[in-house]
Amino acid sequence: MSGASAPIEIAGLRKVFRQTTTGESIVAIDQLTLRIEPGELVAIVGKTGCGKSTLFDLLIGLEHPTAGSITIGAKTPYDDFNDFRGKIATIFQQDRLFPWRSAIDNVKLPLELIGIAEDVQQDRAMFWLKRLGLENFANAYPRELSGGMRQRVAIARAFAVQPEILLADESFSALDEVTANDLRKTFVDLAREFRSTAILITHQLEEAMSVGDRIVVFGKSAALLADIRMKDWDRSDHAMLRSAIQNTLQANAPDERLKR
């Protein structure tokens, strides 16, 4: 893995959905502009329905913007979908493993889809299962694994394609606190080791503050309420920072204490 080579540039992004029953227009994202540098770890926080998951759908090419653009190395994931095969990987809240495939076959699945040779699939899948501490469970089926183990398989599956960009959508929220903390640290350590750009959606401020180089705070329709660089904040200020972010979310407006 060579790591991410191009920034993610979001410019004037707007996404409007139209309800089929009422014809009403729903603005999910309105004029979002944001740049994420290669290798950055960015946590996005915001209330439910603020456009976080819609942004992910645009990033992986499942939706087209109504206006504006997302550009990664002069290409867009929704217009140049095939160019991003194997370059973007997503870890969801649920592991989404196929129950009829063993752990190693689940990890191999995206490698099959992008046409990697069978011997390389096997070696790479086993490498990542070992990295996630699951080498003794390679032939186990999802029903034979705990929730934390299944999520480890999902993380192995994401890293196996050697992605430049990793997207994590509430990936640890369904786990108990101890397991979530362990997997969160593993995810961050691996992303940094392999220099991937990582974007995490989370509702938990503690998670955002512990993993992100930056915390991006979304308001209604993905309004950019705050863009916080953690290196600018001493650990002694974290309690105040947490309070200011909470107030920003509640008020849907930037808290003055976030200005640096």
C-alpha positions as CSV (number, residue, x, y, z in Angstrom):
1,M,0.0,0.0,0.0
2,S,1.4,3.3,-1.0
3,G,-1.2,5.5,0.8
4,A,-3.4,8.2,-0.5
5,S,-1.9,10.5,-3.2
6,A,-4.7,13.1,-3.9
7,P,-6.8,15.3,-1.7
8,I,-10.6,15.1,-1.5
9,E,-11.9,18.4,-2.8
10,I,-15.6,19.2,-2.1
11,A,-16.8,22.4,-3.8
12,G,-20.2,24.0,-3.5
13,L,-21.8,20.5,-3.0
14,R,-25.5,20.4,-3.0
15,K,-27.8,17.3,-3.0
16,V,-31.6,17.6,-3.1
17,F,-34.0,14.6,-2.9
18,R,-37.6,14.8,-4.1
19,Q,-40.2,12.8,-2.1
20,T,-42.1,10.6,-4.5
21,T,-45.4,10.8,-2.5
22,T,-45.5,14.6,-1.9
23,G,-43.2,16.0,-4.5
24,E,-41.5,18.0,-1.7
25,S,-37.8,18.8,-2.1
26,I,-35.5,17.7,0.7
27,V,-32.1,19.5,0.9
28,A,-29.7,16.9,2.3
29,I,-26.5,18.9,1.6
30,D,-26.4,22.6,0.8
31,Q,-23.3,24.3,-0.5
32,L,-20.7,22.2,1.3
33,T,-17.1,23.2,0.6
34,L,-14.3,21.1,2.3
35,R,-10.8,19.9,1.5
36,I,-9.3,16.8,3.1
37,E,-5.6,16.2,2.6
38,P,-4.1,12.8,1.7
39,G,-3.5,10.7,4.8
40,E,-5.7,12.9,7.1
41,L,-8.1,11.3,9.6
42,V,-11.3,13.3,9.8
43,A,-14.2,12.7,12.1
44,I,-17.6,14.1,11.0
45,V,-20.1,14.7,13.8
46,G,-23.7,15.9,13.5
47,K,-27.2,15.2,14.4
48,T,-29.2,12.5,12.7
49,G,-30.4,13.6,9.3
50,C,-27.7,16.3,8.8
51,G,-26.4,14.8,5.5
52,K,-23.4,12.8,6.8
53,S,-24.5,9.5,5.2
54,T,-25.6,11.3,2.0
55,L,-22.0,12.6,1.7
56,F,-20.7,9.1,2.0
57,D,-23.1,8.0,-0.8
58,L,-21.7,10.7,-3.0
59,L,-18.1,9.8,-2.1
60,I,-18.5,6.2,-3.1
61,G,-20.4,7.1,-6.3
62,L,-23.8,5.8,-5.4
63,E,-25.4,9.3,-5.9
64,H,-24.8,12.2,-8.2
65,P,-24.8,15.8,-6.7
66,T,-27.5,18.2,-7.6
67,A,-24.8,20.9,-7.9
68,G,-21.2,21.3,-7.0
69,S,-18.6,18.5,-7.1
70,I,-16.4,16.1,-5.3
71,T,-13.0,15.8,-7.0
72,I,-10.3,13.3,-6.1
73,G,-7.2,13.5,-8.4
74,A,-9.1,15.3,-11.1
75,K,-11.8,12.6,-11.2
76,T,-15.2,12.3,-9.6
77,P,-16.4,9.1,-7.9
78,Y,-19.9,9.3,-9.4
79,D,-18.8,10.1,-13.0
80,D,-15.7,8.0,-13.0
81,F,-16.9,5.1,-10.8
82,N,-14.7,2.4,-12.3
83,D,-11.6,4.4,-11.8
84,F,-12.2,4.2,-8.0
85,R,-12.7,0.4,-7.9
86,G,-10.4,-0.8,-5.1
87,K,-9.4,2.8,-4.1
88,I,-12.3,3.5,-1.7
89,A,-13.4,1.1,1.0
90,T,-16.3,1.4,3.5
91,I,-16.8,-0.1,6.9
92,F,-20.4,0.1,8.0
93,Q,-22.1,0.0,11.4
94,Q,-23.2,-3.6,10.7
95,D,-20.5,-6.0,9.5
96,R,-22.5,-7.0,6.3
97,L,-20.7,-10.3,6.0
98,F,-22.2,-13.0,3.8
99,P,-23.3,-15.7,6.1
100,W,-22.6,-18.5,3.6
101,R,-18.9,-17.4,3.2
102,S,-16.2,-18.1,5.7
103,A,-14.2,-15.3,7.2
104,I,-11.4,-15.6,4.7
105,D,-13.9,-15.8,1.8
106,N,-15.6,-12.7,3.0
107,V,-12.3,-10.9,3.1
108,K,-11.5,-12.2,-0.4
109,L,-14.8,-11.0,-1.9
110,P,-13.8,-7.4,-2.9
111,L,-10.6,-8.8,-4.4
112,E,-12.6,-11.2,-6.5
113,L,-14.8,-8.3,-7.7
114,I,-11.8,-6.2,-8.8
115,G,-10.1,-9.1,-10.6
116,I,-7.2,-9.9,-8.3
117,A,-5.5,-13.2,-9.0
118,E,-6.7,-16.1,-6.8
119,D,-3.3,-16.8,-5.2
120,V,-2.9,-13.1,-4.4
121,Q,-6.5,-13.1,-3.0
122,Q,-5.6,-15.9,-0.6
123,D,-2.3,-14.5,0.6
124,R,-3.7,-11.0,1.1
125,A,-6.8,-12.1,2.9
126,M,-4.8,-14.3,5.3
127,F,-2.4,-11.4,5.9
128,W,-5.2,-9.1,7.0
129,L,-6.9,-11.7,9.1
130,K,-3.5,-12.2,10.9
131,R,-3.2,-8.5,11.4
132,L,-6.6,-8.4,13.0
133,G,-5.8,-11.4,15.2
134,L,-8.2,-13.8,13.4
135,E,-5.8,-16.3,11.7
136,N,-7.2,-19.1,13.7
137,F,-10.8,-18.3,12.6
138,A,-10.1,-18.0,8.8
139,N,-12.5,-20.9,8.0
140,A,-15.2,-19.9,10.6
141,Y,-18.5,-18.6,9.4
142,P,-20.1,-15.4,10.7
143,R,-22.5,-17.3,12.9
144,E,-19.5,-18.8,14.7
145,L,-17.9,-15.4,15.5
146,S,-18.7,-12.7,18.1
147,G,-19.9,-9.3,17.1
148,G,-16.4,-7.8,17.6
149,M,-14.8,-10.6,15.6
150,R,-17.2,-10.1,12.7
151,Q,-16.4,-6.4,12.7
152,R,-12.7,-7.3,12.6
153,V,-13.4,-9.4,9.5
154,A,-15.1,-6.3,8.0
155,I,-12.1,-4.2,8.8
156,A,-9.8,-6.8,7.2
157,R,-12.1,-6.8,4.1
158,A,-11.7,-3.1,3.8
159,F,-8.0,-3.0,4.1
160,A,-7.4,-6.0,1.9
161,V,-8.2,-3.9,-1.3
162,Q,-5.4,-1.5,-0.2
163,P,-7.6,1.5,-0.5
164,E,-6.4,5.1,-0.7
165,I,-9.6,6.3,1.1
166,L,-11.4,4.6,4.0
167,L,-14.9,5.5,5.0
168,A,-16.2,4.4,8.4
169,D,-20.0,4.9,9.0
170,E,-20.7,4.5,12.7
171,S,-18.5,1.4,12.4
172,F,-18.0,0.8,16.1
173,S,-21.3,2.1,17.6
174,A,-23.0,-1.3,17.8
175,L,-20.3,-2.9,19.9
176,D,-19.7,-2.8,23.6
177,E,-17.4,0.0,24.9
178,V,-14.4,-2.1,25.5
179,T,-14.5,-3.8,22.1
180,A,-15.3,-0.5,20.3
181,N,-12.3,1.2,21.9
182,D,-10.1,-1.7,20.9
183,L,-11.3,-1.8,17.3
184,R,-11.2,2.0,17.0
185,K,-7.5,2.1,18.0
186,T,-6.8,-0.8,15.6
187,F,-8.5,1.1,12.8
188,V,-6.7,4.3,13.4
189,D,-3.3,2.6,13.8
190,L,-3.7,0.7,10.5
191,A,-4.9,3.8,8.7
192,R,-1.9,5.8,9.8
193,E,0.5,2.9,9.1
194,F,-0.7,2.6,5.5
195,R,-1.2,6.3,5.1
196,S,-4.8,6.1,4.0
197,T,-7.1,9.0,4.1
198,A,-9.9,8.1,6.6
199,I,-13.2,9.7,7.2
200,L,-15.3,8.6,10.1
201,I,-19.0,9.4,10.8
202,T,-19.8,9.3,14.5
203,H,-22.3,10.6,17.0
204,Q,-19.9,10.2,19.8
205,L,-17.7,13.2,20.6
206,E,-15.2,11.1,22.6
207,E,-14.7,8.9,19.5
208,A,-14.3,12.0,17.3
209,M,-11.8,13.6,19.6
210,S,-9.7,10.4,20.1
211,V,-9.3,9.4,16.4
212,G,-9.4,12.6,14.3
213,D,-6.7,14.9,13.1
214,R,-9.8,17.1,12.4
215,I,-13.3,17.2,13.7
216,V,-15.8,18.5,11.2
217,V,-19.1,19.6,12.7
218,F,-22.2,19.5,10.5
219,G,-25.4,21.4,11.1
220,K,-28.6,21.1,9.2
221,S,-28.1,20.2,5.5
222,A,-24.4,19.6,6.1
223,A,-23.8,23.2,6.9
224,L,-20.1,23.4,8.0
225,L,-20.4,24.8,11.6
226,A,-16.9,24.0,12.7
227,D,-13.6,22.6,11.3
228,I,-11.5,21.8,14.3
229,R,-7.8,20.8,14.1
230,M,-7.0,18.8,17.2
231,K,-3.3,19.8,17.1
232,D,-4.4,23.3,18.0
233,W,-6.0,22.2,21.3
234,D,-4.2,21.1,24.4
235,R,-5.5,18.1,26.2
236,S,-6.3,20.4,29.1
237,D,-8.8,22.2,26.9
238,H,-10.7,19.1,25.8
239,A,-13.5,19.4,28.3
240,M,-14.2,22.9,27.1
241,L,-13.9,21.8,23.5
242,R,-16.4,19.0,24.1
243,S,-18.8,21.5,25.6
244,A,-18.4,23.9,22.7
245,I,-19.1,21.2,20.1
246,Q,-22.2,20.0,22.0
247,N,-23.4,23.6,22.2
248,T,-22.8,24.0,18.5
249,L,-24.8,20.9,17.6
250,Q,-27.7,22.0,19.9
251,A,-27.8,25.6,18.6
252,N,-27.1,24.7,14.9
253,A,-24.6,27.6,15.0
254,P,-20.9,27.9,15.8
255,D,-19.9,28.3,19.4
256,E,-17.6,31.3,19.9
257,R,-15.2,29.2,22.0
258,L,-14.3,27.2,18.8
259,K,-12.5,30.1,17.2
260,R,-8.7,29.7,17.2
